[in-house]
Amino acid sequence: MSAHSKLDEAIAHFNAARFYDAHEALEDLWRQQEGPDKAFLQGLVQLAVALHHHSTGNREGARSVLERAAVNLAQAPDDVLGIAMRPLRQSVAQWQQALAGGASLPPLPRLEMRERC
């Protein structure tokens, strides 16, 4: 399976809230990656893990892993591997605030794609 196909698979899982499956697909990509996109992919893996923790009731695990994901995602350019980062970062920040303060949760983050060349 090509890297683009694997990324498409991971995004489909993520956006369908199948976070464990998204984590598995993203981790496969992360293992193969070298260079500057590796930290970004690690952040996506961590984000999927955090949301999986939340889905199983592990709020503290979700909060902890989400913090690490936010650090890795903050370093990525605004459009990396075709993923629009600005709305993703905003969603992650909203989730961080909600998990830290016990506020009601915002909508789940989504991985929105831009046109690929």
N, CA and C atoms as a LAMMPS dump frame, in Angstrom:
ITEM: TIMESTEP
0
ITEM: NUMBER OF ATOMS
351
ITEM: BOX BOUNDS ff ff ff
-5.0000000000000000e+02 5.0000000000000000e+02
-5.0000000000000000e+02 5.0000000000000000e+02
-5.0000000000000000e+02 5.0000000000000000e+02
ITEM: ATOMS id mol type element x y z
1 1 1 N 0.852 -1.179 0
2 1 2 C 0 0 0
3 1 3 C 0.892 1.235 0
4 2 1 N 0.561 2.191 -0.858
5 2 2 C 1.368 3.41 -0.937
6 2 3 C 1.148 4.272 0.305
7 3 1 N 2.072 5.207 0.509
8 3 2 C 1.973 6.111 1.662
9 3 3 C 0.695 6.959 1.568
10 4 1 N 0.347 7.405 0.35
11 4 2 C -0.887 8.195 0.193
12 4 3 C -2.113 7.361 0.537
13 5 1 N -2.13 6.096 0.103
14 5 2 C -3.263 5.218 0.408
15 5 3 C -3.359 4.969 1.9
16 6 1 N -2.217 4.761 2.554
17 6 2 C -2.202 4.532 3.997
18 6 3 C -2.668 5.778 4.737
19 7 1 N -2.246 6.954 4.272
20 7 2 C -2.693 8.196 4.888
21 7 3 C -4.202 8.367 4.693
22 8 1 N -4.697 8.084 3.499
23 8 2 C -6.138 8.166 3.244
24 8 3 C -6.898 7.219 4.167
25 9 1 N -6.382 6.006 4.352
26 9 2 C -7.007 5.034 5.249
27 9 3 C -7.032 5.563 6.681
28 10 1 N -5.915 6.113 7.134
29 10 2 C -5.825 6.641 8.499
30 10 3 C -6.814 7.791 8.695
31 11 1 N -6.898 8.672 7.718
32 11 2 C -7.815 9.813 7.811
33 11 3 C -9.259 9.343 7.851
34 12 1 N -9.6 8.349 7.033
35 12 2 C -10.968 7.817 7.039
36 12 3 C -11.308 7.237 8.414
37 13 1 N -10.391 6.476 8.998
38 13 2 C -10.613 5.93 10.345
39 13 3 C -10.765 7.058 11.361
40 14 1 N -9.868 8.019 11.305
41 14 2 C -9.872 9.12 12.269
42 14 3 C -11.191 9.886 12.204
43 15 1 N -11.594 10.279 11.003
44 15 2 C -12.794 11.095 10.838
45 15 3 C -14.08 10.32 11.121
46 16 1 N -13.995 8.99 11.15
47 16 2 C -15.141 8.153 11.528
48 16 3 C -15.095 7.804 13.02
49 17 1 N -14.164 8.426 13.747
50 17 2 C -13.995 8.21 15.193
51 17 3 C -13.576 6.779 15.522
52 18 1 N -12.895 6.13 14.59
53 18 2 C -12.287 4.818 14.854
54 18 3 C -10.815 5.082 15.199
55 19 1 N -10.609 5.604 16.397
56 19 2 C -9.303 6.138 16.754
57 19 3 C -8.24 5.07 16.945
58 20 1 N -8.616 3.899 17.409
59 20 2 C -7.62 2.831 17.539
60 20 3 C -7.11 2.444 16.155
61 21 1 N -8.026 2.258 15.197
62 21 2 C -7.621 1.905 13.833
63 21 3 C -6.808 3.024 13.186
64 22 1 N -7.197 4.269 13.45
65 22 2 C -6.437 5.411 12.929
66 22 3 C -5.023 5.396 13.489
67 23 1 N -4.912 5.13 14.779
68 23 2 C -3.604 5.059 15.429
69 23 3 C -2.727 4.007 14.766
70 24 1 N -3.294 2.84 14.502
71 24 2 C -2.52 1.757 13.865
72 24 3 C -2.023 2.172 12.483
73 25 1 N -2.894 2.74 11.664
74 25 2 C -2.505 3.151 10.309
75 25 3 C -1.476 4.286 10.348
76 26 1 N -1.682 5.241 11.247
77 26 2 C -0.733 6.362 11.362
78 26 3 C 0.619 5.889 11.887
79 27 1 N 0.598 4.941 12.793
80 27 2 C 1.864 4.433 13.33
81 27 3 C 2.673 3.73 12.241
82 28 1 N 1.99 3.014 11.337
83 28 2 C 2.695 2.393 10.206
84 28 3 C 3.397 3.454 9.365
85 29 1 N 2.711 4.555 9.102
86 29 2 C 3.315 5.655 8.334
87 29 3 C 4.483 6.28 9.098
88 30 1 N 4.285 6.5 10.388
89 30 2 C 5.308 7.125 11.237
90 30 3 C 6.599 6.301 11.225
91 31 1 N 6.454 4.984 11.322
92 31 2 C 7.642 4.11 11.323
93 31 3 C 8.448 4.226 10.033
94 32 1 N 7.773 4.448 8.91
95 32 2 C 8.433 4.522 7.604
96 32 3 C 9.021 5.894 7.308
97 33 1 N 8.57 6.895 8.032
98 33 2 C 8.924 8.285 7.721
99 33 3 C 10.298 8.664 8.267
100 34 1 N 10.984 9.466 7.494
101 34 2 C 12.228 10.097 7.941
102 34 3 C 12.108 11.581 7.645
103 35 1 N 12.829 12.375 8.378
104 35 2 C 12.824 13.802 8.105
105 35 3 C 11.81 14.566 8.925
106 36 1 N 11.486 15.779 8.475
107 36 2 C 10.69 16.711 9.282
108 36 3 C 9.248 16.274 9.514
109 37 1 N 8.686 15.42 8.658
110 37 2 C 7.294 15.005 8.84
111 37 3 C 7.125 13.95 9.924
112 38 1 N 8.227 13.383 10.407
113 38 2 C 8.132 12.316 11.407
114 38 3 C 7.512 12.82 12.708
115 39 1 N 7.902 13.989 13.196
116 39 2 C 7.331 14.537 14.437
117 39 3 C 5.854 14.862 14.238
118 40 1 N 5.503 15.347 13.054
119 40 2 C 4.105 15.627 12.756
120 40 3 C 3.282 14.343 12.818
121 41 1 N 3.767 13.276 12.177
122 41 2 C 3.047 12.007 12.207
123 41 3 C 2.963 11.456 13.625
124 42 1 N 4.011 11.647 14.405
125 42 2 C 3.96 11.227 15.804
126 42 3 C 2.851 11.981 16.534
127 43 1 N 2.703 13.266 16.241
128 43 2 C 1.626 14.049 16.838
129 43 3 C 0.252 13.527 16.455
130 44 1 N 0.084 13.11 15.194
131 44 2 C -1.198 12.542 14.784
132 44 3 C -1.461 11.21 15.478
133 45 1 N -0.41 10.387 15.612
134 45 2 C -0.543 9.124 16.346
135 45 3 C -0.997 9.423 17.776
136 46 1 N -0.33 10.375 18.404
137 46 2 C -0.664 10.726 19.788
138 46 3 C -2.085 11.276 19.891
139 47 1 N -2.506 12.063 18.924
140 47 2 C -3.863 12.596 18.933
141 47 3 C -4.884 11.459 18.851
142 48 1 N -4.65 10.511 17.963
143 48 2 C -5.554 9.362 17.85
144 48 3 C -5.586 8.563 19.15
145 49 1 N -4.426 8.377 19.769
146 49 2 C -4.36 7.647 21.047
147 49 3 C -5.125 8.411 22.127
148 50 1 N -4.936 9.724 22.18
149 50 2 C -5.637 10.533 23.185
150 50 3 C -7.148 10.408 23.025
151 51 1 N -7.625 10.473 21.799
152 51 2 C -9.059 10.382 21.571
153 51 3 C -9.578 8.97 21.827
154 52 1 N -8.742 7.973 21.572
155 52 2 C -9.115 6.591 21.924
156 52 3 C -9.236 6.472 23.444
157 53 1 N -8.269 7.008 24.173
158 53 2 C -8.352 6.994 25.639
159 53 3 C -9.659 7.643 26.101
160 54 1 N -9.964 8.782 25.521
161 54 2 C -11.201 9.466 25.912
162 54 3 C -12.419 8.586 25.633
163 55 1 N -12.433 7.913 24.491
164 55 2 C -13.589 7.082 24.119
165 55 3 C -13.78 5.897 25.06
166 56 1 N -12.718 5.509 25.767
167 56 2 C -12.823 4.393 26.713
168 56 3 C -12.984 4.878 28.155
169 57 1 N -13.149 6.192 28.327
170 57 2 C -13.378 6.737 29.657
171 57 3 C -12.121 7.124 30.411
172 58 1 N -10.97 7.047 29.774
173 58 2 C -9.704 7.392 30.423
174 58 3 C -9.4 8.872 30.162
175 59 1 N -10.09 9.737 30.891
176 59 2 C -9.954 11.178 30.684
177 59 3 C -8.534 11.666 30.995
178 60 1 N -7.929 11.166 32.056
179 60 2 C -6.577 11.607 32.42
180 60 3 C -5.556 11.155 31.374
181 61 1 N -5.684 9.937 30.889
182 61 2 C -4.808 9.46 29.814
183 61 3 C -4.978 10.303 28.559
184 62 1 N -6.218 10.641 28.252
185 62 2 C -6.492 11.482 27.085
186 62 3 C -5.825 12.846 27.246
187 63 1 N -5.971 13.448 28.417
188 63 2 C -5.387 14.768 28.665
189 63 3 C -3.868 14.727 28.529
190 64 1 N -3.251 13.716 29.114
191 64 2 C -1.794 13.6 29.113
192 64 3 C -1.231 13.413 27.696
193 65 1 N -1.816 12.49 26.944
194 65 2 C -1.312 12.219 25.589
195 65 3 C -1.641 13.389 24.659
196 66 1 N -2.774 14.04 24.889
197 66 2 C -3.138 15.2 24.072
198 66 3 C -2.124 16.326 24.23
199 67 1 N -1.592 16.501 25.427
200 67 2 C -0.558 17.521 25.648
201 67 3 C 0.667 17.248 24.768
202 68 1 N 1.101 16.006 24.716
203 68 2 C 2.269 15.65 23.887
204 68 3 C 1.949 15.813 22.402
205 69 1 N 0.733 15.446 22.016
206 69 2 C 0.32 15.608 20.614
207 69 3 C 0.358 17.076 20.207
208 70 1 N -0.135 17.94 21.089
209 70 2 C -0.189 19.38 20.783
210 70 3 C 1.205 19.937 20.53
211 71 1 N 2.187 19.488 21.294
212 71 2 C 3.566 19.96 21.106
213 71 3 C 4.071 19.569 19.721
214 72 1 N 3.871 18.319 19.331
215 72 2 C 4.343 17.872 18.015
216 72 3 C 3.572 18.536 16.879
217 73 1 N 2.278 18.732 17.047
218 73 2 C 1.48 19.355 15.986
219 73 3 C 1.757 20.848 15.861
220 74 1 N 2.155 21.48 16.953
221 74 2 C 2.446 22.922 16.925
222 74 3 C 3.648 23.238 16.037
223 75 1 N 4.536 22.285 15.88
224 75 2 C 5.765 22.514 15.116
225 75 3 C 5.576 22.312 13.613
226 76 1 N 4.438 21.762 13.21
227 76 2 C 4.211 21.463 11.794
228 76 3 C 3.81 22.721 11.028
229 77 1 N 4.168 22.79 9.748
230 77 2 C 3.707 23.906 8.92
231 77 3 C 2.181 23.882 8.807
232 78 1 N 1.601 24.95 8.285
233 78 2 C 0.144 25.053 8.199
234 78 3 C -0.483 24.042 7.254
235 79 1 N 0.264 23.478 6.358
236 79 2 C -0.263 22.497 5.41
237 79 3 C 0.804 21.427 5.213
238 80 1 N 0.702 20.351 5.963
239 80 2 C 1.703 19.29 5.887
240 80 3 C 1.032 17.993 5.443
241 81 1 N 1.641 17.307 4.499
242 81 2 C 1.101 16.09 3.899
243 81 3 C -0.333 16.289 3.421
244 82 1 N -0.665 17.524 3.054
245 82 2 C -1.991 17.831 2.547
246 82 3 C -3.04 18.07 3.619
247 83 1 N -2.658 18.019 4.886
248 83 2 C -3.61 18.202 5.986
249 83 3 C -3.592 19.666 6.421
250 84 1 N -4.761 20.245 6.501
251 84 2 C -4.897 21.64 6.948
252 84 3 C -4.69 21.685 8.459
253 85 1 N -3.619 22.318 8.886
254 85 2 C -3.244 22.285 10.296
255 85 3 C -3.941 23.334 11.152
256 86 1 N -4.241 24.479 10.61
257 86 2 C -4.832 25.553 11.425
258 86 3 C -6.119 25.082 12.123
259 87 1 N -7.103 24.511 11.392
260 87 2 C -8.309 24.059 12.098
261 87 3 C -8.036 22.891 13.046
262 88 1 N -7.08 22.048 12.7
263 88 2 C -6.745 20.935 13.587
264 88 3 C -6.15 21.449 14.898
265 89 1 N -5.22 22.395 14.79
266 89 2 C -4.623 22.967 16.013
267 89 3 C -5.678 23.645 16.883
268 90 1 N -6.62 24.342 16.253
269 90 2 C -7.681 25.004 17.014
270 90 3 C -8.533 23.976 17.757
271 91 1 N -8.863 22.901 17.089
272 91 2 C -9.665 21.85 17.711
273 91 3 C -8.915 21.195 18.867
274 92 1 N -7.633 20.918 18.672
275 92 2 C -6.82 20.322 19.734
276 92 3 C -6.762 21.264 20.937
277 93 1 N -6.598 22.556 20.698
278 93 2 C -6.556 23.533 21.797
279 93 3 C -7.875 23.552 22.563
280 94 1 N -8.99 23.461 21.853
281 94 2 C -10.295 23.422 22.511
282 94 3 C -10.436 22.171 23.375
283 95 1 N -9.958 21.049 22.861
284 95 2 C -10.002 19.801 23.636
285 95 3 C -9.097 19.885 24.858
286 96 1 N -7.934 20.48 24.696
287 96 2 C -7.034 20.642 25.846
288 96 3 C -7.715 21.447 26.95
289 97 1 N -8.325 22.548 26.567
290 97 2 C -9 23.402 27.55
291 97 3 C -10.139 22.649 28.235
292 98 1 N -10.922 21.92 27.46
293 98 2 C -12.056 21.191 28.028
294 98 3 C -11.589 20.092 28.981
295 99 1 N -10.556 19.34 28.589
296 99 2 C -10.073 18.264 29.449
297 99 3 C -9.375 18.785 30.69
298 100 1 N -8.729 19.922 30.581
299 100 2 C -8.029 20.499 31.735
300 100 3 C -9.004 21.099 32.73
301 101 1 N -10.096 21.679 32.233
302 101 2 C -11.005 22.384 33.13
303 101 3 C -12.306 21.679 33.406
304 102 1 N -12.497 20.512 32.83
305 102 2 C -13.73 19.787 33.059
306 102 3 C -14.932 20.363 32.329
307 103 1 N -14.69 21.264 31.387
308 103 2 C -15.786 21.87 30.619
309 103 3 C -16.366 20.843 29.647
310 104 1 N -17.514 21.189 29.081
311 104 2 C -18.102 20.29 28.094
312 104 3 C -17.186 20.219 26.874
313 105 1 N -17.194 19.075 26.24
314 105 2 C -16.27 18.825 25.142
315 105 3 C -16.771 19.406 23.828
316 106 1 N -15.852 19.949 23.036
317 106 2 C -16.209 20.435 21.701
318 106 3 C -16.38 19.249 20.75
319 107 1 N -16.775 19.513 19.503
320 107 2 C -16.837 18.426 18.519
321 107 3 C -15.467 17.766 18.36
322 108 1 N -15.479 16.515 17.952
323 108 2 C -14.233 15.783 17.733
324 108 3 C -13.387 16.47 16.661
325 109 1 N -12.071 16.462 16.843
326 109 2 C -11.193 16.98 15.786
327 109 3 C -11.375 16.163 14.5
328 110 1 N -11.139 16.804 13.379
329 110 2 C -11.183 16.132 12.081
330 110 3 C -9.898 16.424 11.319
331 111 1 N -9.513 15.503 10.476
332 111 2 C -8.359 15.71 9.608
333 111 3 C -8.905 16.105 8.242
334 112 1 N -8.766 17.375 7.93
335 112 2 C -9.268 17.908 6.672
336 112 3 C -8.124 17.971 5.659
337 113 1 N -8.371 17.433 4.487
338 113 2 C -7.35 17.398 3.445
339 113 3 C -7.494 18.592 2.507
340 114 1 N -6.344 19.054 2.023
341 114 2 C -6.307 20.043 0.948
342 114 3 C -6.005 19.307 -0.331
343 115 1 N -6.121 19.992 -1.431
344 115 2 C -5.815 19.381 -2.733
345 115 3 C -4.37 18.924 -2.77
346 116 1 N -4.163 17.709 -3.269
347 116 2 C -2.803 17.204 -3.473
348 116 3 C -2.354 17.494 -4.889
349 117 1 N -1.071 17.782 -5.012
350 117 2 C -0.53 18.033 -6.356
351 117 3 C -0.232 16.744 -7.052
